[in-house]
């Protein structure tokens, strides 16, 4: 048996168990009482014991007939069809013959639709969220109500745009229900003609809000003698301005949000400048919506005293015209989910975050250098963007098989591998292996735009693809250009091949580093596994620094030759040569990873802490499970579990205090601050590293001084200052 991380569990057959239940063909009954007892003490929250053939996906996809949560035929709901709901008066038009109540009901519908849309964005079914609104299902019925009609058309058009972007990006595999339309009435809008009706409604509301501020207008409302073109929304003059403001901010948010999405769809980021203006407008309208909540709650208290409040509207009361179970049978391809609609406040926060994430995308400079593109994606993922924002990033990056729809992939690879301009027009770009490399790069960018759990699974699998493509490129280049000789004798094509091969290796180790790093973010490692994880991280970082340095040397050498420098004056002259900042930063990471690995190994060797205990997987089995993808791709070559054991077996605290890796990292940080003085992101990273090194240096000295003498000493690891590199915390129990 195994837990959710693949932990194998030993089983024991007993005579009593066999005697009690006879075995069948190919089956043997086993007493697992001791196993379950051990599991109670060993397993943590979220862990699961299961057999080798267990599939979590299959278990979650299973249907239980007669279970109301799983069998869509069990929960009939109130209505069998939309027509039946309409005939029963579930979605009246007008909403109320009392004009004040009519306005309140419209505002509740607007707010609940916003909450439904945010819930849909979080991965729930469109049919059971946004299209739980009966008015959207029969939009023609609202034509006599311009305000409701224009708003519903705008919501439908917005859903269409979002679905098209997510479908184009294909980053929705982890939220597979998102783009399924279930035959819902999403179409019908031709161009932006519906916006003219919306603009007319908005203008009417603006005019009415201006008019209601004058004493004469209030007198006309009381007397019922208003002009035909200035008819108020309702009959209470004291509420008119508040209602107008509440409606206007909701309409304007919807309009700006739609325009924002349309601007972001323009190719090559041409609409980003205008999109950022719409983002600012959306945020302002969201603030106005929040301000209107107090007014609407006070009105709700006056008009509907006996109803139970809900969280999906600003007023706190149930919207009319909704039934979450109305379309439940349309979701036949998958079990209907029990949906908890987000509250109105949570929906506002969701859209604020979405707008901020989209603003980050719009502010990107569309840098053609791949290194900067990858860094931007990694930093963007730290914001924990949801599906819609990630889909927009994907559509921006990959358009028509080109970066930003502008830069051919081959030229992106040439720039990334630091090729001189003179080498970029050669026929090598038509080589089959080079074409496949371009596809691998496009696939990598797509993977990096998915959510982190899906991303890590995919990265583990593509590692072998990159390793294979390296071998194929090497063979193809040798067949075409012959054996690689010394740098001075290489012709142009051979230099190009060497540049590309170095870059492919560097990129492969970058993927491996990303794969290991995401394990920390997803909390896949336990405390007694950190030693092996940091050791493997150290090994990968060493190879990555080596390949990055080699690439930078090749680039600097090519640049020196273009400037006509003699060989003895080139950058290869070690007298004046300085290690590039990017390589120094990797060296700093190397010191941290090795320091943590050796400190944990020494603590385990001398203090007998962080040891693996229990009946579950051995340390070797855990090593294989965590690094299986890396081992299959031979990253690096000749690295195994035995290499790890040999490296850490002799670790001692006294030795680590003398040869302190954390102090080495501190020295590198001081040098790097000068190089990254104008880069706020890098400076923030350096400050985090400083915190980690200082605290680990102190912890190491304390553990070395009193660890063996104090049996009450407790050591734990915390990720307070850096998401990857932990800080050792020493306490007395």
C-alpha positions in Angstrom: 0.0 0.0 0.0 1.1 3.6 -0.4 0.1 7.1 0.9 -0.6 10.1 -1.4 3.2 10.7 -1.9 3.5 7.0 -2.9 4.7 5.7 0.4 4.8 1.9 0.3 3.5 0.1 3.3 4.5 -3.4 4.4 1.7 -5.9 5.0 1.6 -9.0 7.1 -0.7 -12.0 6.6 -1.9 -13.7 9.8 -3.5 -17.0 10.3 -6.5 -15.6 12.2 -7.4 -13.2 9.4 -7.1 -16.0 6.8 -9.2 -18.3 8.8 -11.9 -15.8 9.4 -12.3 -14.8 5.8 -11.5 -17.4 3.1 -9.2 -16.3 0.4 -10.3 -16.3 -3.2 -8.6 -16.7 -6.5 -5.6 -14.3 -6.6 -6.6 -12.7 -3.3 -5.2 -13.0 0.2 -6.8 -11.3 3.3 -4.3 -9.5 5.5 -4.7 -8.1 9.0 -3.8 -4.4 8.9 -4.6 -3.4 12.4 -1.0 -2.7 13.3 -0.5 -0.8 10.1 -3.5 1.5 10.9 -2.3 2.0 14.4 1.1 3.1 13.1 -0.6 5.3 10.5 -2.5 7.2 13.2 0.9 8.3 14.7 2.8 8.7 11.4 0.5 10.4 8.9 0.0 14.1 8.8 -3.1 16.1 7.7 -3.8 15.6 4.0 -1.9 12.3 3.7 -3.6 9.1 2.5 -2.8 5.4 2.6 -3.6 3.6 -0.7 -2.6 0.7 -2.9 -0.2 0.9 -5.9 -3.1 0.7 -8.3 -5.1 3.5 -6.7 -6.0 6.5 -8.8 -7.1 9.7 -7.0 -8.5 11.0 -10.3 -10.6 7.9 -10.9 -11.8 7.9 -7.3 -12.9 11.5 -7.5 -14.6 10.9 -10.9 -16.6 7.9 -9.7 -20.3 8.2 -9.7 -22.5 7.0 -6.8 -26.0 6.2 -8.0 -28.7 7.5 -5.6 -26.3 9.9 -3.9 -27.8 13.4 -4.2 -24.3 15.0 -4.5 -23.2 12.6 -7.3 -26.4 11.6 -9.1 -27.9 14.5 -11.0 -31.2 12.7 -11.2 -31.7 12.5 -7.5 -32.0 16.3 -6.8 -34.8 17.5 -9.0 -34.8 21.0 -7.7 -37.8 23.2 -7.7 -38.3 23.4 -11.5 -37.8 20.9 -14.3 -37.2 23.5 -17.0 -36.6 27.2 -17.5 -40.2 27.6 -18.9 -41.6 26.0 -15.8 -39.7 28.4 -13.6 -40.9 31.4 -15.6 -44.5 30.2 -15.5 -44.2 29.8 -11.7 -43.2 33.5 -11.5 -39.5 32.9 -10.5 -38.3 35.7 -12.8 -41.0 38.3 -13.2 -40.8 41.3 -15.7 -41.0 43.9 -14.4 -39.4 42.7 -11.2 -41.9 44.6 -9.1 -44.8 47.0 -9.7 -43.4 49.0 -6.8 -40.7 51.1 -8.5 -38.5 51.3 -5.4 -38.6 47.5 -5.0 -37.9 47.2 -8.7 -34.6 49.1 -8.4 -33.6 47.2 -5.3 -34.3 43.9 -7.1 -32.2 44.9 -10.1 -29.2 45.9 -7.8 -29.5 42.5 -6.0 -29.4 40.7 -9.4 -26.3 42.7 -10.4 -24.5 41.8 -7.2 -25.4 38.2 -7.2 -24.3 37.9 -10.8 -20.9 39.3 -9.8 -20.6 36.7 -7.1 -21.6 34.0 -9.5 -19.1 35.2 -12.1 -16.3 35.1 -9.5 -17.4 31.6 -8.4 -17.2 30.5 -12.1 -13.7 32.0 -12.5 -12.7 29.8 -9.5 -13.4 26.7 -11.5 -17.1 25.9 -11.1 -19.6 25.2 -13.9 -20.9 28.2 -15.9 -24.3 26.5 -16.0 -24.6 26.4 -12.2 -23.2 29.9 -11.5 -23.7 32.7 -14.0 -26.4 30.9 -15.9 -28.3 30.1 -12.8 -29.9 33.5 -13.6 -33.2 32.8 -15.4 -33.1 36.3 -17.0 -29.9 35.3 -18.9 -31.6 32.1 -20.1 -34.5 34.0 -21.7 -32.9 37.4 -22.5 -35.7 38.4 -24.9 -38.1 38.7 -22.0 -36.2 41.6 -20.5 -36.3 43.8 -23.7 -39.1 45.9 -22.0 -36.7 46.7 -19.1 -33.8 48.6 -20.7 -31.6 48.6 -17.6 -31.9 44.9 -16.8 -31.7 44.0 -20.5 -28.5 45.9 -21.3 -26.8 44.6 -18.1 -27.6 41.0 -18.9 -26.4 41.4 -22.5 -23.1 42.8 -21.2 -22.7 39.9 -18.7 -23.3 37.4 -21.5 -20.8 39.2 -23.8 -18.2 39.3 -21.1 -18.6 35.5 -20.4 -18.1 34.9 -24.2 -14.8 36.9 -24.2 -13.5 35.1 -21.1 -14.3 31.7 -22.5 -12.6 32.5 -25.8 -9.4 33.7 -24.1 -9.2 30.7 -21.8 -10.0 28.3 -24.7 -7.3 29.8 -26.8 -4.8 29.6 -24.0 -5.6 26.0 -23.2 -4.5 26.5 -19.6 -7.8 25.3 -18.3 -7.0 21.6 -18.0 -6.9 21.8 -14.3 -10.3 23.6 -14.3 -11.8 21.5 -17.1 -15.4 22.6 -16.5 -14.6 26.3 -17.2 -15.0 26.4 -20.9 -17.9 23.9 -21.3 -20.9 25.9 -22.4 -23.5 23.1 -22.0 -25.5 24.6 -24.9 -26.3 27.7 -22.9 -27.4 30.9 -24.8 -24.0 32.5 -24.9 -24.1 33.8 -28.5 -26.3 36.4 -30.1 -24.2 39.5 -29.7 -22.9 40.7 -33.1 -20.0 43.2 -32.6 -20.4 45.8 -29.9 -23.9 47.0 -30.9 -25.3 46.2 -27.5 -23.1 48.8 -26.0 -25.1 51.6 -27.6 -28.1 50.5 -25.5 -25.9 50.4 -22.4 -24.6 53.9 -23.1 -28.1 55.2 -23.5 -29.1 53.7 -20.1 -26.0 55.1 -18.5 -26.7 58.6 -19.9 -30.2 58.4 -18.6 -29.0 57.5 -15.1 -26.4 60.3 -15.2 -29.0 62.8 -16.3 -31.4 61.7 -13.6 -28.7 61.9 -10.9 -27.9 65.5 -11.9 -31.6 66.3 -11.9 -32.5 64.8 -8.5 -30.0 67.0 -6.8 -32.0 70.2 -7.4 -34.9 71.1 -5.0 -37.2 71.6 -8.0 -36.7 68.0 -9.1 -37.6 66.7 -5.7 -40.8 68.8 -5.7 -41.7 67.3 -9.1 -41.3 63.8 -7.8 -43.5 64.5 -4.8 -46.2 66.1 -7.0 -45.8 63.6 -9.8 -45.3 66.3 -12.4 -41.9 65.3 -13.8 -40.9 65.6 -17.5 -41.1 62.5 -19.7 -37.4 62.6 -20.4 -36.5 63.0 -16.7 -38.7 60.3 -15.2 -37.2 59.2 -11.8 -36.2 55.6 -11.1 -38.7 55.4 -8.2 -41.0 57.5 -6.1 -38.9 58.4 -3.0 -36.9 61.6 -3.8 -34.6 61.0 -0.7 -33.4 57.7 -2.2 -33.1 58.7 -5.8 -29.4 59.9 -5.7 -28.3 56.8 -3.8 -29.9 54.5 -6.2 -28.5 56.3 -9.2 -25.0 56.1 -7.8 -25.3 52.4 -6.9 -26.6 51.6 -10.4 -24.1 53.7 -12.2 -21.0 52.3 -10.5 -22.2 48.7 -11.3 -22.9 49.5 -15.0 -19.7 51.4 -15.4 -17.6 48.6 -13.8 -19.2 46.1 -16.2 -18.5 48.4 -19.2 -14.9 49.1 -18.4 -14.3 45.4 -17.5 -15.6 44.4 -21.0 -13.5 47.0 -22.7 -10.5 45.9 -20.7 -10.9 42.3 -21.9 -11.3 43.4 -25.5 -8.2 45.6 -25.3 -6.1 42.7 -23.9 -7.2 40.5 -26.8 -5.4 42.8 -29.3 -2.3 41.1 -30.8 1.2 41.9 -29.6 0.0 43.9 -26.6 -1.2 46.8 -28.7 -4.1 47.5 -26.5 -2.2 47.4 -23.2 -2.0 51.1 -22.7 -5.7 51.6 -23.1 -6.4 48.5 -21.0 -4.5 50.0 -18.0 -6.8 53.0 -18.2 -9.8 50.7 -18.0 -8.2 48.8 -15.1 -7.9 52.1 -13.2 -11.6 52.9 -14.0 -12.7 49.4 -12.9 -10.9 49.8 -9.5 -12.6 53.1 -9.0 -16.0 51.7 -9.7 -15.4 48.8 -7.3 -14.6 51.3 -4.6 -17.9 53.0 -5.3 -19.7 49.7 -5.2 -18.3 49.0 -1.8 -19.4 52.5 -0.6 -22.9 51.8 -1.8 -23.3 48.8 0.4 -24.1 50.7 3.5 -26.9 52.6 1.7 -28.4 49.5 0.2 -28.3 47.6 3.6 -30.2 50.5 5.2 -32.8 50.4 2.5 -33.1 46.6 2.7 -33.8 46.9 6.5 -36.7 49.2 5.7 -38.3 47.3 2.9 -37.7 43.6 3.8 -37.7 43.2 7.5 -38.7 39.5 7.8 -36.3 37.9 5.3 -33.1 36.0 6.2 -30.0 37.9 4.9 -27.6 36.4 2.4 -23.9 37.2 1.6 -24.1 37.4 -2.2 -25.7 40.9 -2.4 -24.7 44.2 -1.0 -28.2 44.7 0.5 -28.0 41.3 2.2 -31.2 39.9 0.7 -32.0 37.1 -1.7 -32.0 38.1 -5.4 -35.0 37.0 -7.5 -34.6 35.1 -10.8 -32.0 32.6 -9.8 -32.0 28.8 -9.4 -28.7 27.0 -9.0 -30.2 23.6 -9.8 -32.0 24.7 -12.9 -29.2 23.6 -15.3 -27.9 20.7 -13.2 -28.8 18.1 -15.8 -26.9 19.9 -18.5 -23.6 19.0 -16.7 -23.9 15.3 -17.7 -20.2 14.8 -18.6 -19.2 15.2 -15.0 -20.9 14.8 -11.6 -22.8 18.0 -10.6 -20.9 19.8 -7.9 -22.3 21.2 -4.6 -21.5 24.8 -5.3 -21.0 27.4 -2.6 -21.3 30.8 -4.2 -18.7 33.3 -3.1 -20.0 36.2 -1.0 -20.3 39.6 -2.6 -17.4 40.9 -0.5 -15.2 38.0 -1.6 -16.3 38.6 -5.2 -15.2 42.2 -5.0 -11.8 41.1 -3.6 -11.4 38.6 -6.3 -12.0 41.1 -9.1 -9.6 43.6 -7.4 -6.9 40.9 -7.4 -7.7 39.9 -11.0 -7.4 43.6 -12.1 -4.1 44.0 -10.3 -2.8 40.8 -12.0 -3.9 42.0 -15.4 -2.3 45.3 -14.7 1.0 43.5 -14.1 0.7 41.7 -17.4 -0.1 45.0 -19.2 2.9 46.7 -17.6 5.3 44.0 -19.0 7.7 45.5 -21.5 7.5 42.5 -23.9 11.2 41.9 -23.5 12.5 39.6 -26.3 15.2 38.1 -24.1 14.0 34.7 -22.9 15.8 34.9 -19.6 13.7 38.0 -18.7 10.5 36.4 -20.0 11.0 33.4 -17.7 11.9 35.6 -14.8 8.7 37.6 -15.4 6.5 34.5 -15.5 8.1 33.1 -12.2 7.6 36.5 -10.5 4.0 36.7 -11.8 3.2 33.2 -10.5 4.3 34.3 -7.0 1.2 36.5 -7.1 -0.9 33.3 -7.2 -2.9 34.4 -10.2 -6.2 32.6 -11.0 -7.1 31.0 -14.3 -8.3 34.1 -16.2 -5.1 36.1 -15.5 -2.9 33.2 -16.4 -4.8 32.6 -19.7 -4.3 36.3 -20.7 -0.5 35.9 -20.0 -0.4 32.7 -22.1 -2.2 34.4 -25.0 0.2 37.3 -24.8 3.3 35.1 -24.8 2.3 32.6 -27.6 0.6 34.0 -30.6 0.8 32.2 -33.9 3.8 30.2 -32.8 5.8 33.3 -32.1 6.8 35.1 -28.9 4.3 38.0 -28.5 3.1 37.1 -32.0 6.1 39.0 -33.1 9.4 37.2 -32.6 10.1 33.9 -34.3 11.0 31.1 -31.9 14.4 30.5 -33.6 15.5 34.1 -33.2 14.4 33.9 -29.5 16.6 30.8 -29.0 19.4 32.5 -30.8 19.2 35.5 -28.5 18.9 33.3 -25.5 22.0 31.3 -26.5 23.9 34.5 -27.0 24.5 34.0 -30.7 26.1 36.8 -32.7 23.7 38.6 -35.1 25.7 37.3 -38.1 24.8 33.7 -37.2 21.0 34.0 -37.2 20.3 33.8 -40.9 21.8 30.4 -41.4 20.0 27.3 -42.8 20.4 25.5 -39.5 17.1 26.8 -38.4 15.4 24.4 -40.8 17.1 21.4 -39.1 14.5 19.0 -37.8 16.0 18.8 -34.3 16.1 22.7 -34.1 12.5 22.9 -35.1 11.6 20.3 -32.3 13.6 22.4 -29.9 11.4 25.4 -30.8 8.3 23.3 -30.0 9.8 22.3 -26.7 10.4 26.0 -25.8 6.8 26.9 -26.8 5.5 24.0 -24.7 7.6 25.2 -21.7 6.1 28.7 -21.9 2.6 27.1 -21.9 3.4 24.9 -18.9 4.7 27.8 -16.9 1.4 29.6 -17.3 -0.6 26.8 -15.6 -1.3 26.6 -11.9 1.7 25.5 -9.8 0.5 21.9 -9.1 -0.2 21.2 -12.7 3.0 23.0 -13.7 5.2 20.9 -11.5 3.7 17.6 -12.9 4.3 18.8 -16.4 7.8 20.1 -15.8 8.8 16.7 -14.4 7.7 15.0 -17.6 9.3 17.5 -20.0 12.7 17.2 -18.4 13.3 14.0 -20.4 12.1 15.8 -23.6 14.8 18.4 -23.1 17.4 15.8 -22.4 16.5 13.8 -25.5 16.4 16.9 -27.7 19.9 17.8 -26.5 21.2 14.3 -27.6 19.3 14.7 -31.0 20.8 18.1 -31.6 24.3 16.9 -30.7 24.0 14.0 -33.2 22.5 16.2 -35.9 25.2 18.9 -35.5 27.9 16.2 -35.6 26.5 14.7 -38.8 26.2 18.1 -40.5 29.4 19.8 -39.3 31.7 17.0 -38.1 33.3 16.7 -34.7 33.6 19.8 -32.5 37.2 21.0 -32.4 38.8 23.9 -30.5 37.1 27.2 -30.4 39.7 28.9 -32.5 39.2 26.4 -35.4 35.4 26.4 -35.4 33.6 27.7 -38.5 30.4 29.7 -38.2 28.0 26.8 -38.1 29.9 24.9 -35.6 30.0 27.9 -33.3 26.3 28.2 -33.6 25.8 24.6 -32.7 28.1 25.0 -29.7 26.1 28.0 -28.5 22.8 26.3 -28.9 23.9 23.1 -27.1 25.2 25.1 -24.1 21.9 27.0 -23.9 19.8 23.8 -24.1 21.8 22.3 -21.1 21.4 25.5 -19.2 17.7 25.6 -19.9 17.3 22.0 -18.9 18.9 22.6 -15.5 16.7 25.7 -15.1 13.6 23.5 -15.5 15.0 21.1 -13.0 15.6 23.9 -10.5 12.0 25.1 -11.1 10.7 21.6 -10.6 12.5 21.3 -7.2 11.5 24.8 -6.1 7.8 24.2 -6.7 8.0 21.3 -4.3 8.6 23.8 -1.5 5.6 26.0 -2.6 3.3 23.0 -2.7 4.6 21.7 0.6 5.6 18.3 -0.8 8.6 17.7 1.4 8.5 16.7 5.0 11.1 17.8 7.6 13.1 14.5 7.5 13.4 14.9 3.7 14.8 18.4 3.6 18.4 17.2 3.8 18.1 15.2 0.6 16.1 17.9 -1.1 18.7 20.6 -0.4 21.5 18.3 -1.4 19.9 17.6 -4.8 19.1 21.3 -5.1 22.8 22.0 -4.5 23.8 19.6 -7.2 21.4 21.1 -9.8 22.5 24.6 -8.9 26.2 23.7 -9.4 25.4 22.4 -12.9 23.2 25.4 -13.7 25.9 27.9 -12.6 28.4 26.0 -14.7 26.3 26.1 -17.9 25.2 29.8 -17.3 28.8 30.8 -16.8 29.9 29.0 -19.9 27.2 30.7 -21.9 28.2 34.1 -20.6 31.8 33.5 -21.4 30.9 32.5 -25.0 28.7 35.6 -25.3 31.4 37.9 -23.9 34.1 36.4 -26.1 31.9 36.8 -29.2 31.3 40.5 -28.3 35.0 41.1 -27.8 35.8 39.6 -31.2 33.2 41.8 -32.9 34.9 44.8 -31.4 38.2 43.7 -32.9 40.0 42.9 -29.7 43.1 40.7 -29.9 42.9 37.3 -28.3 45.3 38.2 -25.5 43.0 41.2 -24.6 39.8 39.2 -24.7 37.5 38.5 -21.7 39.1 35.1 -21.4 42.1 36.9 -19.8 41.6 36.0 -16.1 43.5 39.0 -14.8 40.7 41.5 -15.2 37.8 39.1 -15.6 34.9 39.4 -13.2 32.2 36.7 -12.6 28.8 37.9 -14.0 26.3 38.8 -11.4 23.8 36.2 -12.6 26.4 33.5 -11.9 27.3 35.0 -8.5 23.7 34.9 -7.5 23.6 31.2 -8.4 26.8 30.7 -6.3 25.0 32.3 -3.4 22.2 29.8 -3.8 24.7 27.0 -4.0 26.2 28.1 -0.6 22.8 28.2 1.0 21.6 24.8 -0.4 24.9 23.1 0.6 24.9 24.8 4.0 21.4 23.7 4.8 22.0 20.1 3.5 25.2 19.7 5.5 23.7 21.3 8.6 20.7 19.0 8.6 23.0 16.0 7.9 25.2 16.9 10.8 22.2 17.4 13.1 20.9 14.0 12.0 24.4 12.3 12.5 25.2 13.8 15.9 21.9 14.7 17.5 19.8 12.0 15.9 17.1 14.5 14.8 15.2 14.6 11.5 15.5 10.8 11.2 13.2 8.7 9.2 11.0 6.5 11.5 7.9 4.4 11.1 6.7 1.6 8.9 6.4 3.6 5.7 8.9 4.2 2.9 12.6 3.9 3.5 14.8 6.9 2.8 15.9 5.4 -0.5 12.3 4.9 -1.6 11.6 8.6 -0.8 14.6 9.7 -2.7 13.4 7.8 -5.7 9.9 9.2 -5.4 11.0 12.8 -5.2 13.7 12.7 -7.8 12.5 10.0 -10.2 12.0 12.5 -13.1 15.5 14.0 -12.6 17.0 10.5 -12.3 15.3 9.3 -15.5 16.6 12.4 -17.3 20.1 11.8 -15.9 20.2 15.2 -14.3 23.1 15.3 -13.5 24.9 12.3 -14.8 26.2 9.7 -12.2 24.1 11.1 -9.4 22.3 8.6 -7.2 21.1 7.9 -3.7 24.5 6.5 -2.8 26.1 9.8 -3.9 23.9 11.6 -1.4 24.7 9.2 1.4 28.4 9.4 0.8 28.3 13.2 0.7 26.4 13.6 4.0 27.7 10.6 6.0 30.6 12.5 7.5 28.9 15.8 8.2 29.8 17.3 11.6 28.7 20.5 13.3 32.3 21.5 14.3 33.5 21.2 10.7 30.5 23.3 9.5 31.3 26.1 12.0 34.8 26.3 10.7 33.9 26.1 7.0 30.7 28.1 7.2 28.7 28.1 3.9 26.3 30.7 5.3 29.2 33.2 5.8 30.3 32.5 2.2 26.8 33.4 1.0 26.8 36.6 3.1 30.1 37.7 1.4 28.6 37.1 -2.1 25.4 39.1 -1.1 27.6 42.1 -0.2 29.3 42.0 -3.6 26.0 41.6 -5.5 24.3 44.6 -3.9 26.5 46.9 -6.1 25.5 45.0 -9.2 21.8 44.9 -8.5 21.5 48.4 -7.0 19.0 49.5 -9.7 16.9 46.2 -9.6 14.3 46.4 -6.8 13.3 42.7 -7.3 16.9 41.5 -7.0 17.6 43.7 -4.0 14.5 42.3 -2.3 15.8 38.8 -3.0 19.2 39.7 -1.6 17.7 41.1 1.6 15.7 37.8 2.1 18.9 35.8 1.6 20.7 38.0 4.2 18.0 37.2 6.7 18.3 33.5 6.0 22.1 33.4 6.2 22.3 35.5 9.4 19.8 33.4 11.3 21.2 30.1 10.1 24.7 31.2 11.1 23.5 31.9 14.6 21.5 28.7 14.8 24.5 26.7 13.7 26.7 28.2 16.4 24.1 27.6 19.1 23.5 24.0 18.0 27.2 23.3 17.9 27.8 24.8 21.4 24.9 23.3 23.4 23.2 20.7 21.1 25.0 17.6 22.5 24.7 18.8 26.1 21.0 19.8 26.1 18.6 17.0 25.4 15.6 19.4 25.6 16.8 21.3 22.5 14.2 21.3 19.7 15.1 22.3 16.2 12.5 23.2 13.5 12.6 24.7 10.0 10.6 27.7 9.0 10.2 29.5 5.7 9.6 33.0 7.1 12.1 34.9 5.1 12.5 32.9 1.8 10.1 30.5 0.0 12.9 27.9 -0.7 15.7 28.4 1.8 14.6 27.6 5.4 15.7 29.1 8.7 16.6 26.7 11.5 14.8 27.7 14.7 16.3 26.4 18.0 14.1 26.2 21.2 14.1 24.4 24.5 11.1 22.3 25.1 
